[in-house]
Amino acid sequence: MKISYSKSVFASGLASIAIILTLVWILVPNSQSKIPGEQASQIHTSTVAIKDIPAVCNRNNTGPFNGKVLYDCVFGLIVKSDRAFNLMTGEMQTAFINKWQHKFDLSNSFGTEEGTYQAISKMVNSLQEIHTAFLPPEAAAQVVEHTQGNLVGIGAPMTRIGIRSKFKALGENPSQEALEALSKITEDTLLVVYPAPPQGTPAEQVGLKMGDQIAAVDGHSLIGQTMSEAVSLISGKKQAGTKVVLSVKRPVANVENSFENIEIAITRSALHINQVSTEKLENDFLYVKVTSFSKTVATELSDALYLACTGKELPYETKDLLEVIKTYKPEDCAIKGLIIDFRNNGGGVMEATLDMGQTIMARGPTITIQMNSEGRNLEVRQRIDGDKYVQELVEHDAIVKSKATPRVFQIVPSIPIVVLINEKSASSSEILAGMLRANELAVLVGKPSYGKEVGQAFTPVDFGAAVKITTLRFLPGGVPLGVALIPDFEVEQSDAYLDNPTVGPDNQLAKAIEVLAGGKEAMAETIGQSKTAPAQEAKVQRSIEVKAEHAKRDSDRLAITNSSSND
């Protein structure tokens, strides 16, 4: 099995990261010796000290189901670790506790799983923190699957064609009915395979190609289905060894609007989907697409960069790998320019992001993490310093604790780097993109990012459920994210590409290549100009516009969430 750099060679360094992150991400023990019984059926209104509220959770508790146990577990986690709760005034915290701790004790909510889930969701959603959420077992399992990069299916990435033009035709304020109708697949908004299925997947092995349109699954038309419903039909019950038959419309080469109708049978299997793919461009430039941040993505990036730099694969054995790390010199890398594409990447495992930054950076700050713990305002400042990765726990601007550990080895030399972002680039994408720009190693091309400057602890709890709790704020490269990352070159994507990326021109990628072709001097000039007063004023103005756009986005999202949380 191939060595994972994040778990072997640099285990000591990353272990210390985990130690400090323990201060940030409140960890729940794997088991508890005591599961609380039912509380007395009396609604308390007295003030309760937060420290006296238990957070008794047991991820190994598989049943029988007890709604009160699950509710008390989640409630305790919220009041002890949620950032939104910690930033409340004392009076607001007391009001929250008095309202929600025993709100459902006299109801029938805890009699069923569904009733319990609804009660917990109402309590959690009342925080008005859009990133804190309760996850029932199925949703929790999907998060675990995503972060591990493992799944059962056919391994074919898909999107829908024709959506952009139809959405624009709805106008500025489309009705809910119109949006719901648009969510349904029609003859001209079918699923399309994009990008190409990764090598070795069941889809690739049977010849499914990029651009293939999926009309039916096992003889059942997809017309009228949502995309998630269609994907569920294709993945089935996620049982390896089962078969699915896709009715495919394959475009005929060089003949517009002409298709070949074919049936393709595929056997589902357990897969690990790589999150990193690369393409060599002209002038020794390398394009790297990162689709998400799973636990293995840092290893995948190291493998891809080293292969592109040297033409060789990183060795499997630890001894050989250590020898490579000892002798490798980044300046020997054959890559002359790098494009990293984080578009539509909503983030993932933060530790992986920090590992990835070290493969590119020689030195400099990587991240600052801010959190509030029992009234204490703490920061964890992290940076690369020579061959060490330094972490400092800071309170009141004084270093409380510092630790230096071996860094992940640098692969890429000091070359021009362009990072592609858009409105769906969030969290870990913003951390790494912001980190590179803060250290003046990259310029950004695309559209303003999502603007998610907070991180969540994913905590498995009783009965297969989990909670995502917002516990921290992050500053990429030690610099506040603000409302979003504002690109150095803001580029509108072509409608043709958004309607069908298999045939439409990618304006943003074209601009990234153009910027990269300008070389280091042109990029340094761009970075210098970004510091001038006019550029800063323009950035402030654009940030104001983006803030308004994001406020509406978040308001709409909260409205949908709260529609099921009314008292």
C-alpha positions, 0 to 999 in steps of 0.5 A: 500500500502506498505511503500516505505522507499525512499519516506516516513520514510526517506523522509527528508533525501532523500529530501536533497539529491535531493536538492544537486543533483539539482545542478548537474542535471539541472532541467527543469521547468514543464511549461513555459509561453512562447514558442519561435517563429521561429528565423529569417531565417539567419545563425548567425556567431557571438559569443553568450554568453552561458548565453544568449542562452535560454533553453525554454522547456515545457514537457507539450507541446503536440502539435501541433508539432513545430520542431524549438521549439524542436531543440532550447530547446535541443540546449539550454539544451546542451550548459547549462548543458552537461559535454562534452560541459562544458569541451570544451575550449572557442573557441571550445564552440563558434565554436559549437554554431556558427555551430549548433544553426541555422544550420537547419533554412534554411532547410526543416528539421523542417517540419517533426518530423523525419527531426527534430529528425535527425537534433537534433541527428546530433547536439547532436552526434557531441559532441562525448559524447556517453552517451548524447542522444536525445530520440524521444517519444517512446524511452523516454517512454521506459526509464520512464517505465524502471526506474519505473519498470512498463510495460505491457506484460507477465513478462517472461525474455528472452535471446537467446541460442547458440550465444556465440559459433557462435560469437567465430566462426566468428573470431577476426574481423567479418564483418558487414554482419556476425554480422547482420546475427548473430542478426537474430534468427535461429533454433539453436539460439531461444529465451529461457525463463531465468531466471524463470518468477517471481511469479504472472506474467501472464507467471508464472501463465500459466506455462511458465518455465525457459528453454522453447524455443519460436519458434513462436508468434501467429503462426508467426515463429521467424526465421529471426527476431531480438531479439528486434523484437521478444520481440515486437511481444510478448509484442504486443502494450502493451495493457493490456487484449490482448492475445498472443499465444506462440509456445514453445519447452520444453526440455524433462527432462533427454533426450538430444535434445528432446523437447515437442511442446506445445502452451501456451496462455497468457493474457498480463497485467500491471506489476511491475517487481521486480528488486531483487530476492534472493536464499538461499545457503548452510552455511546460505549464501544469493544470491541476483540478482539485474537486474536494478536500478528502483525507487523501487529497494531500497525498494525491497532490504530492503524487501528481506534482512530483510526477509532473516535476520529475516524470517519476512516481513517488516511491511506495516504501518509506525508506525510498520515500525518505531518500527522495525527500532528502535529495529532491530539490524543487528547482529541478522541477520541470514545471514552469507555471501552475494553474490550480482550479478550485472552482465548484470546490466546497472544501473538506478536511482542513488538515489536508489543506495545510499539507497541500500548502507545504508542497508549494510554499517554501516559507510563510504563514499558512493559517490563523485559527480563532476560537472562543473557549469558555470566555477565552479568546484564543488563536492558533498561528501556523507557519512554515519556517525552513524545514519546520512547521511552527504552531503557536497558541496565542492568548492576549497576543502572548504565545502560550505554547509553541511547537515546531515539527518537520514540515511536508516537503516542498515539491514546486519551486518559485514559479508563477501560479494562478488559482481559479475560483468562483462563487462555489469555492468555499472553506478549504478552497478559500484557505489554500487560495488565500494562503498562496495569495497572502504570501504573494505566490499566486494571483486569483482568476474567476469570480468572488468566492463563497465567503465561508470563513468559519470551520465546523467540527464534525462530531458523530453522536448516538444512533449513527447521527452526527452534528456539524458545529461551527467552532472556529474562524480561519484567516488564510495566511493570517489575513482576514478572508472578509466577505470573499476572496476577490479575484485579481482578474474577475472573469465572467464565465461564458453562458455556452460553457455553463450550459454545456461544459463539454462544448462551451469555451472556458473563459476563466481558464483561458484567462488563467493561461494568459496570465500565466504566459505573462511570466513572473515579472507580469505576475509580480506587477499584478501583485504590486498593483493590487496594493495601490490605493486605487486597487484597494478602493476598487476592492473595497467597493467590490466587497460591498457589492459581494457582501450584499449578494451574500447577505441575500443568499444567506437570508434566502437559505435561512428562510428555507431552513426556518420554514420547518423550524417555526414554533 
